[in-house]
Amino acid sequence: MHTQSKFRLLVVRLGAMGDILHALPAVTALRSAHPAWIIDWVVEPRWRALLAAPGSADRGPSQPVVDHLHFAPTKQWRRSPFSLRTIREIKALRSQLRAAGYDAVIDLQGSLRSAVVAKFAGCSRLIGEDQPRETPARWFFTERILTSGAHVIEQDAELASAVAGDVLAAAVPWLPVDPVAEIWCDALLNSCAPLSTASRAAVLINPGAGWGAKRWPVERYATVAQGLVERGFRVFVNAGPGEDSLADAIVNGTRGSATPLNASLDQLIAFTRRIALCIAGDTGPLHLACALGRPVVGIYGPTDPSRNGPFGTRFKVLRSPQSRRDHTRHAVPEAGLLTIRPEDVLAAAADLLAQENAS
């Protein structure tokens, strides 16, 4: 077992939002078990806020898990693979990783590009799943770990256990606290008067999804939002990049009673800490609510909630028996998803909100 205080570990999980949040419980468990280790992380720049608040440089509340972040804008690199900028950035990252002298690298993504980035470190120990998401990644790993957990969070904990021979369970993840975002959030909530005296509880609805097959119809979200408004809840609608029209449709469906939320990732973290419930499909904001211990209603279709569903919090998942796992990026909602009715979602929400009020 590695007990030296300066053991150096590199975590590779480039994106996306939900996947980084799924990896965090395993890395938090490693940090908790080995507080003196150096643990660094390679990530796409757009997801920095999940690991460190703006301006943070050292471990603390604003950067609770990792010691240092390396940035790999791989999506940008793929758009211009032969540009001088791309070549310079790849060389610079490779030099940084090699200079750090890592004792082990763990690839929690299991893709070909993450395995290539992990290989940049030049480390003799490169740990990954025996059956990674993309099979070619397997051949980069010097240690291939057979995992048995059903959920990807459990699988990542098994990979983390292999680093030092620990037996680790997924921990409650530590997310950064950004004081500026906290102030912004308090001001926002204080500026929004409750719709009735029945409740000041905030419910967050996230209508977007990574692709159309996972996206429950926006008009049904609007019906749910209106039902929650009528029950006295303050409804906020998250508008991710390119999703303003979805949020606007829901706000209009409530005749302006719901509030659109146009937040940075730092602000979304702060806001989610304060909600009573999140309603969403298989999306990053749903997994953020889970990571922060907030109750969620998950509306699932072609993705499997046993592997990618809510974890570590109170939740209800709605999924039709007709739905089958299919990650094909179809543009239209999956047929089973369309069998889920707004009244089903409202009933699940009412149950979780009652539990929240009773706790």
C-alpha positions in Angstrom: 0.0 0.0 0.0 1.3 3.5 -0.8 1.6 5.4 2.4 4.3 8.0 1.4 3.0 11.5 2.0 4.1 12.8 -1.4 2.6 10.1 -3.5 1.6 11.8 -6.7 -1.6 10.8 -8.6 -3.0 12.2 -11.8 -6.7 11.8 -12.5 -7.9 12.0 -16.1 -11.6 12.8 -16.6 -11.9 15.4 -19.3 -15.7 15.9 -19.4 -18.6 16.2 -19.5 -20.4 17.7 -16.6 -22.3 14.6 -15.4 -19.3 12.4 -16.0 -17.0 14.5 -13.9 -19.6 14.5 -11.2 -19.8 10.8 -11.4 -16.0 10.6 -11.0 -15.8 13.0 -8.0 -17.1 10.5 -5.3 -14.2 8.1 -6.1 -11.6 10.9 -6.1 -13.1 12.4 -2.9 -12.8 9.0 -1.3 -9.1 8.8 -2.3 -8.5 12.3 -0.9 -10.2 11.4 2.3 -8.2 8.2 2.7 -4.9 9.9 1.7 -5.0 13.6 2.7 -1.3 14.1 2.2 -1.2 12.8 -1.4 -0.7 15.2 -4.3 -3.8 14.6 -6.5 -4.0 16.5 -9.8 -6.6 16.4 -12.5 -6.7 16.9 -16.3 -10.0 18.4 -17.4 -11.6 20.4 -20.3 -11.3 24.1 -19.3 -15.1 24.6 -19.4 -15.6 22.3 -16.5 -13.0 23.9 -14.2 -15.8 25.2 -11.8 -16.7 21.6 -10.8 -13.2 21.3 -9.2 -12.1 24.8 -8.3 -13.7 28.2 -7.9 -12.3 31.1 -9.9 -9.1 32.5 -8.5 -8.4 29.5 -6.3 -4.8 28.0 -6.4 -4.5 25.9 -3.3 -6.6 23.2 -1.6 -9.4 24.6 0.6 -13.1 25.2 0.4 -12.8 26.7 -3.0 -10.7 23.8 -4.3 -11.5 20.9 -2.0 -10.2 17.8 -3.8 -7.4 18.5 -6.1 -4.0 20.2 -5.7 -3.6 21.3 -9.3 -5.6 21.4 -12.5 -4.2 20.7 -16.0 -6.3 21.8 -18.9 -6.8 19.8 -22.1 -9.2 21.6 -24.5 -9.5 18.4 -26.6 -12.7 19.5 -28.3 -11.0 22.6 -29.6 -8.0 20.5 -30.7 -10.2 18.2 -32.7 -11.6 21.2 -34.6 -8.1 22.4 -35.6 -5.8 19.3 -35.1 -2.9 20.6 -37.2 -2.9 24.3 -36.2 0.2 25.7 -34.6 -1.9 26.6 -31.5 -3.1 23.0 -31.1 0.4 21.6 -31.5 1.9 24.1 -29.0 -0.8 23.4 -26.4 -0.4 19.6 -26.7 3.4 19.9 -26.3 3.0 22.2 -23.3 0.5 19.8 -21.6 2.8 16.9 -22.3 5.7 18.7 -20.8 3.7 19.7 -17.7 2.5 16.2 -17.0 5.9 14.6 -17.5 7.6 17.2 -15.3 5.2 16.5 -12.4 6.6 13.0 -12.0 3.4 11.1 -11.2 3.5 7.8 -9.4 0.2 6.7 -10.9 -2.3 7.9 -13.5 -6.0 6.8 -13.4 -8.2 7.2 -16.4 -11.8 7.5 -15.3 -13.1 8.2 -18.8 -12.0 5.2 -20.7 -12.0 6.9 -24.1 -9.2 6.9 -26.7 -8.5 10.6 -26.3 -8.4 10.4 -22.4 -6.0 7.4 -22.7 -3.8 9.4 -25.0 -3.8 12.3 -22.6 -3.0 10.0 -19.7 -0.1 8.5 -21.7 1.4 12.0 -22.0 2.4 11.8 -18.3 5.0 9.1 -19.2 4.0 7.2 -16.0 4.7 3.4 -15.6 1.3 2.9 -13.9 -1.7 3.8 -16.0 -4.9 2.4 -14.5 -8.1 2.0 -16.3 -11.1 -0.3 -16.7 -10.6 -3.7 -18.3 -13.7 -3.0 -20.5 -13.5 0.7 -21.1 -16.1 2.8 -22.9 -13.9 2.7 -26.0 -12.1 -0.6 -26.5 -8.9 0.9 -28.0 -8.2 2.8 -24.8 -7.6 -0.6 -23.1 -4.3 -1.0 -24.8 -2.8 2.1 -23.2 -3.5 0.8 -19.6 -0.7 -1.0 -17.7 -3.3 -2.0 -15.1 -6.7 -3.2 -16.3 -9.3 -3.4 -13.5 -12.3 -5.6 -13.7 -15.3 -3.7 -12.2 -18.5 -5.2 -11.1 -20.6 -2.3 -9.8 -23.8 -1.5 -11.6 -23.5 2.3 -11.4 -20.6 4.2 -13.0 -20.0 5.8 -9.7 -19.4 2.4 -8.1 -17.2 1.4 -11.0 -15.0 4.5 -10.5 -14.7 3.7 -6.8 -13.4 0.2 -7.8 -10.8 1.8 -10.1 -9.8 4.3 -7.3 -9.4 1.3 -4.9 -6.7 -0.1 -7.2 -4.4 2.9 -6.9 -3.2 2.0 -3.4 -4.9 -1.3 -2.6 -7.6 0.4 -0.6 -11.2 -0.8 -0.4 -13.0 2.4 -1.1 -16.7 3.2 -1.3 -17.9 6.2 -3.2 -17.8 9.2 -0.9 -20.1 12.2 -0.7 -18.3 14.4 -3.2 -16.7 17.7 -2.2 -17.5 20.6 -4.6 -16.0 24.0 -4.5 -17.5 26.9 -2.7 -17.2 30.2 -4.6 -18.0 33.1 -2.2 -18.8 35.4 -5.1 -21.4 32.9 -6.5 -22.8 32.4 -3.1 -23.5 36.1 -2.7 -25.0 36.3 -6.2 -27.3 33.4 -5.3 -28.5 34.8 -2.0 -29.3 38.1 -3.8 -31.3 36.3 -6.5 -33.4 34.4 -4.1 -34.0 37.4 -1.9 -35.2 39.4 -4.9 -37.8 36.8 -5.9 -40.8 37.1 -3.7 -42.6 33.8 -2.9 -45.6 33.2 -5.1 -47.7 32.5 -2.0 -47.2 32.1 1.7 -47.4 28.3 1.4 -43.8 27.8 0.6 -40.5 29.6 -0.2 -39.0 26.4 -1.4 -37.2 26.6 -4.8 -37.6 23.9 -7.4 -35.2 23.7 -10.3 -36.3 22.4 -13.7 -33.8 21.6 -16.4 -35.5 20.9 -19.7 -32.4 20.4 -21.8 -30.5 17.2 -22.6 -27.4 16.1 -24.4 -29.4 14.9 -27.4 -33.1 14.9 -28.5 -33.8 11.3 -27.6 -33.3 12.1 -23.9 -35.3 15.3 -24.0 -38.8 15.1 -22.5 -41.1 17.5 -24.4 -40.8 21.1 -23.2 -44.6 21.6 -23.1 -44.8 18.8 -20.5 -42.2 20.5 -18.4 -44.3 23.7 -18.7 -47.3 21.8 -17.3 -45.2 20.5 -14.4 -43.9 24.0 -13.7 -47.4 25.4 -13.7 -48.6 22.7 -11.3 -45.7 23.5 -8.9 -46.5 27.2 -9.1 -50.1 26.5 -8.2 -48.9 24.6 -5.2 -46.9 27.6 -4.0 -43.4 26.6 -5.0 -40.9 29.0 -6.6 -39.9 27.4 -9.9 -36.7 28.2 -11.7 -35.8 27.0 -15.2 -32.2 26.4 -15.9 -31.1 27.6 -19.4 -27.9 25.9 -20.4 -25.9 27.1 -23.5 -28.2 27.2 -26.4 -31.3 26.3 -24.3 -32.8 29.8 -23.8 -35.8 28.9 -26.1 -36.6 25.9 -23.9 -36.5 27.9 -20.7 -38.6 30.7 -22.4 -41.3 28.2 -23.4 -41.7 27.0 -19.8 -41.7 30.5 -18.4 -44.3 31.5 -21.0 -46.3 28.3 -20.1 -46.6 29.6 -16.5 -47.5 33.1 -17.7 -44.3 34.4 -16.3 -44.6 32.8 -12.9 -41.5 30.6 -13.3 -38.1 32.4 -13.4 -35.4 31.6 -16.0 -32.0 30.9 -14.5 -29.1 32.0 -16.7 -26.2 31.1 -14.5 -22.5 30.3 -14.8 -21.4 26.9 -13.6 -20.1 28.5 -10.4 -23.5 30.1 -9.9 -25.4 26.9 -10.7 -23.5 25.1 -8.0 -24.4 27.7 -5.5 -28.0 27.8 -6.5 -28.4 24.0 -6.5 -27.2 23.9 -2.9 -30.4 25.8 -2.0 -33.1 24.0 -3.9 -35.7 21.7 -2.5 -35.9 19.6 -5.6 -34.5 19.2 -9.1 -36.5 17.8 -12.0 -34.6 16.8 -15.1 -33.6 14.1 -17.5 -30.2 12.4 -17.6 -28.3 15.7 -17.6 -25.4 17.4 -15.8 -27.7 19.6 -13.6 -29.5 16.5 -12.3 -26.2 14.9 -11.4 -25.1 18.1 -9.8 -28.2 18.1 -7.6 -27.4 14.5 -6.6 -23.8 15.4 -5.8 -25.0 18.2 -3.5 -27.5 15.8 -1.8 -30.6 17.5 -3.2 -33.7 15.4 -4.0 -34.3 14.7 -7.7 -37.0 13.5 -10.1 -35.2 11.9 -13.0 -37.1 11.5 -16.3 -35.3 8.7 -18.2 -35.7 7.2 -21.7 -32.9 5.7 -23.7 -30.2 5.8 -21.0 -30.1 3.3 -18.2 -30.7 4.7 -14.7 -29.1 1.7 -13.1 -25.8 2.8 -14.6 -26.2 6.6 -15.0 -29.2 7.5 -12.8 -29.4 9.4 -9.5 -27.1 8.2 -6.8 -26.5 9.1 -3.2 -29.6 11.2 -2.5 -33.4 10.9 -2.3 -34.8 10.4 -5.8 -37.5 9.0 -7.9 -36.8 7.8 -11.5 -39.6 7.7 -14.1 -38.8 5.4 -17.0 -41.1 3.4 -19.2 -40.8 -0.4 -19.5 -40.7 0.2 -23.2 -37.4 2.1 -23.0 -34.2 0.3 -23.9 -30.6 1.4 -23.5 -29.6 3.2 -26.7 -27.0 6.0 -26.9 -27.7 6.7 -30.6 -28.1 10.4 -30.8 -31.5 10.6 -32.4 -33.1 14.1 -32.6 -36.6 13.2 -31.5 -37.6 12.0 -28.0 -37.5 8.2 -27.5 -40.9 6.5 -27.7 -40.9 5.2 -24.1 -40.0 8.7 -22.8 -43.2 10.0 -24.4 -45.3 7.7 -22.2 -44.4 9.6 -19.1 -47.1 12.1 -18.2 -46.8 15.4 -16.4 -49.1 14.1 -13.6 -46.6 11.3 -13.1 -43.8 13.8 -12.6 -46.0 16.0 -10.3 -46.8 13.0 -8.1 -43.2 12.0 -7.8 -42.3 15.7 -7.0 -45.0 16.0 -4.4 -43.8 12.9 -2.6 -40.2 14.1 -2.5 -41.1 17.6 -1.5 -43.3 16.2 1.4 -40.3 14.2 2.6 -38.1 17.3 2.3 -40.5 19.3 4.4 -40.7 16.5 7.0 -37.0 16.2 7.4 
